[in-house]
Amino acid sequence: MKQSLPLSTVHINDSFWNRYTALIPNKVIPYQWEILNDRIPDAPPSCCLKNFRIAAGEETGERKGTVFQDSDAAKWLEAVAYSLAGKPDPQLEKTADDVIDLIGRAQEADGYLNTYFSLKYPGEKWKNLTEGHELYCAGHFIEAAAAYYETTGKKAFLAIVCRLADLICKTFGPAKDQIHGYPGHPEIELALVKLYRISGNRSYLDTAKYFVEERGQEPNYFIEEMKRPGFRRIFPEFSAYDPAYSQSHLPVRQQDTAEGHAVRAVYLYCAMADLAEIYSDKELLERCVILWNNIVQKRMFVTGSIGSSGFWERFTVDYDLPNDSNYSETCASIGLALFGLRMARITGDGSYIDTVERALYNTIRAGISLEGDRYFYVNPLEVWPENCIKHSSRSHVKPVRQKWFDCACCPTNEARTLTSLGQYIYFKNDNGLFINLFIQNETSFDLNGNSVNLSLTTDYPRTGKIRIAIKAREISFSLHIRIPGFADDFSAALNGKHINVEKQKGYITIDHIWDDDEVMVQFSLKPRLIYANPLVRQNCGKIALARGPEIYCLEETDNGGNLSALSLDPQSPLEEDWRPDLFGGTMVIKTRGKKLAQSKNPESFFEKNPPKPETAELSAVPYGLWGNRGAGEMLVWIRGM
Amino acid sequence: MKQSLPLSTVHINDSFWNRYTALIPNKVIPYQWEILNDRIPDAPPSCCLKNFRIAAGEETGERKGTVFQDSDAAKWLEAVAYSLAGKPDPQLEKTADDVIDLIGRAQEADGYLNTYFSLKYPGEKWKNLTEGHELYCAGHFIEAAAAYYETTGKKAFLAIVCRLADLICKTFGPAKDQIHGYPGHPEIELALVKLYRISGNRSYLDTAKYFVEERGQEPNYFIEEMKRPGFRRIFPEFSAYDPAYSQSHLPVRQQDTAEGHAVRAVYLYCAMADLAEIYSDKELLERCVILWNNIVQKRMFVTGSIGSSGFWERFTVDYDLPNDSNYSETCASIGLALFGLRMARITGDGSYIDTVERALYNTIRAGISLEGDRYFYVNPLEVWPENCIKHSSRSHVKPVRQKWFDCACCPTNEARTLTSLGQYIYFKNDNGLFINLFIQNETSFDLNGNSVNLSLTTDYPRTGKIRIAIKAREISFSLHIRIPGFADDFSAALNGKHINVEKQKGYITIDHIWDDDEVMVQFSLKPRLIYANPLVRQNCGKIALARGPEIYCLEETDNGGNLSALSLDPQSPLEEDWRPDLFGGTMVIKTRGKKLAQSKNPESFFEKNPPKPETAELSAVPYGLWGNRGAGEMLVWIRGM
């Protein structure tokens, strides 16, 4: 079994990612703390911490915010935990300890923990699993507590969530006196697996498995739940409930396509992968492969995002990938990365990391501003700010990052992801080490009782040169280095001498007795074209630009308005232009194409004087950086000529 | 002042329109009668007539259907009235009389008439003008009664609506004891003008004017109304109300752009045009021109439809014309045609009729199946049936016409429009006659005491040959014949001799002393290309096909699947193929282009083997006829090469 290296042992210092990771302790975590305390003007009030204080009986007032508001504090604490692993900060740790204590005081005597139901509807606990999000919030509490325990060693939070988990394990299950239900929003499942791995308490694993296996059994739990007398609907838009929304349309072992709400789907699939690994359940793993392939081949945007429909934030059908009305939630890309990480770890297939990297370098990165205090929830591939108006089919698309959201799942998810980048870089097993991502860092790990120090040096993705320096005492192990799918022309050298290595399952493998050695891997990162499958109706004849793991886009700032009028000449050379001044240093791609001349005719269509294509220069920047220079048009898929 | 000729004097017998108009008395009206009586299996139950019986105290049960369900009966009666004008049918007239009697019995003693409020919320009358639709329904009752009086001469229905209108005039107005409000959904305004024209009762006109002028004054009536204690919301989606939705964001005389719900907008503009005409109000007319131009130049689809956003069924911004997620409600095109008809009549400018004709021959025609019993509510310009799934951003788009709708405004509106086509054909004033549309018919009219018989013979739009035979007794008048905007090359002949005529304000004018004369007008109807303004982001580089007043589209039946993969070569000749077997005879346009070959790669995007364009034949049919051969893809705007 492979495992990620513990976060506290992976010290990232990377020219590319520093501009985000350095923000987290200094800017993002303090900013989000202010938000959770309702101290940022003009941002939707969170009330998140206030709700806990009311539940703890320490403040009066009405519990406010979404039904799942508690989870914002949980994800913030998870981000804090990871951040403390990278950069100790006693004052921050004290603040976190205080929040954890507060959460403990807000917990009920039997372990129940949820301010929405405790305060507003105490008689309705566990009675609206469809919409209530109690188990979802519990999952985030557990993930946060697990992270906090792993990085600080402190057990107080763990004790709180174990009481909660114990209550859940007692409440849900196959026995007659248990509820035969499962959460409307998956999350508790993967969290219970984490808690099982930390605590060894088998009942957590059993309940995770129960939740996964029970989902979609007939009669559908949610449909039946809604029929019960006294059922109180929380979200009016679900009066016509479609079980596919919560992946409960079929038992998970019969599902072939990724359906419904995209975040729910990938969180569920994470748990399925975890269970497949722990139980060596080949059937369940095969199901994960089928669902993964359906997403990645047919239902994922080139930017590594998912969720084609703004309404219900959901998957739709194969090849339906609209650029300007999609949802592509930041959280969904995070879930996709977590799912891919598990699949790569379980199967040892590095091609899963291609997608993880696609999500991280593009959509997840786009989710946060370079200042750290503005966020995208929805990640379109084409934006025309003028038509992103309220109360319209495009009201979910924001042309600029926002301070916060009424439903604010993404910003804290972004924070916990950026602080836990280290978990993606390495897998270790008894025979060696896998290097997945090229993020400069230093680490040390223990291999069968022997200590190994490793230093990875790179300016990736500016270049594809990766230097791996290993210090060990004559230890034999396999070093697996991922070669990205886009890199056809890799080469490798050991201590300065070229070595012949073959790429297998996405990695090259160097078997060696390691002492004081240096590996150099190199591959080309030249700009390239990506073609849309003509089955994607929205993109027929269109081309996207990419370089390394980064997808590029056109922005109005560089190319003028009306980007859709531009077309790209696939024969024209793609030139690289390193711009140290831009976004803290980035590669710009320049090429030539045409632009349809603006018509003198004001009419939206006409019969005379067809628009004339005129020569145009195109200048593209990484999608992950779009929208950092004010509102303007943005376009990923460009018409071919 | 120009007027349309009375419907009962225009006898249509037209090879193009017969396939619809002949359906109305034989199929559409009986089918809709069955619907209104809840006798069509698998169609959403209407309960419309049942509601009236309950309100009349003749049946028990719950009042069901939308808040504006009453208006379905009104529009059905209006269609019956027009149908009786064209084709007397004593049995149908008896049925209509019975319905009118029933409506009378459902009316309250003070004239109030609305089954929703009478039965369900009698204490809330006139208290939710934002959503209540009482005035909207009243408007449709009045329009129906006016039509029924005009074609049957019977006054019973008129008496009912005059009682209702009297109550409205008493209830609404500037006096202290009156409500200073106006309807959330305009319709009563144009109806009150109609009733004024029939009755001469000035208070109807005054109240119509009050409603129009009061709209948008500060403080906004709807915003204030919603704040009142006890206000009960009917539509949850309006909790964040935007006054632009109901065109109440500004006083109408300050509005420059067509905003909000498209049907509401054009119904309001109709009333504004009526008032401008009656009061010779140049400022108000100029406002109508500004709003008209904004729609037609920048916010109208090439198929003559309006409403770019599925959510809120509304206008969005200039040049935002999405093909596959638009609303383009059938009712909105009907309203646009009614607005254009008024503008042409008032200004004498035939170019307004270009748009009326565009709406009638394309979207309004598309709204009904060739069988008469299936309807489109939403009229997309691009359909991929697979992605039109429930609970998604495209759930409003139906790839096939429907039996009926929960909100069923369009089918009865379609029926009343097709039965009143005659009103669009002619305007008469003291000096002569205007011929607007080329629909074969015979008519007779009186001009300053002299009788004129006119017979218009044509197979338009198969050809552009129009023969006008006039029989009169040496009467001098001007005959104005509209030359459509697309017809550059018209010619005219009087009694076989070519005459030189100039097109002015959309018409040619022949001044003549008419006796037994024949005018021949001819223009070319060759297929042509329409280019999208590059400002329409969704259509950059795309081309549409048209011929005469008809916009064409590609259908999967003729062109195979994945229509978006096709592109059109603008240099390739456009060939006409008359197909007598198809849809009762239609012209097909054939041309050549390319189709992107289907990829062997299942992935939605890839970096090798770009899709290859292969030669393809394109075969286009009129948009108005799409979807009459089962579900399949459809596409109006085709990529250029």
Interface residues (C-beta under 8 A of the other chain):
Chain A: P236 A240 D242 Y245 V296 Q297 K298 R299 M300 V302 S308 S309 G310 F311 W312 R314 T316 V317 Y319 D320 L321 P322 D324 S325 E382 W384 E386 N387 I389 K390 H391 S392 S393 R394 S395 F486 R528 L529 I530 Y531 A532 N533 P534 L535 V536 R537 Q538 N539 C540 G541 I543 A544 A546 N562 L563 S564 A565 S567 P570 L596 A597 Q598 S599 N601 P602 E603 S604 F605 F606 E607 N609 P610 P611 R639
Chain B: P236 A240 D242 Y245 V296 Q297 K298 R299 M300 V302 S308 S309 G310 F311 W312 R314 T316 V317 Y319 D320 L321 P322 D324 S325 E382 W384 E386 N387 I389 K390 H391 S392 S393 R394 S395 F486 R528 L529 I530 Y531 A532 N533 P534 L535 V536 R537 Q538 N539 C540 G541 I543 A544 A546 N562 L563 S564 A565 S567 P570 L596 A597 Q598 S599 N601 P602 E603 S604 F605 F606 E607 N609 P610 P611 R639
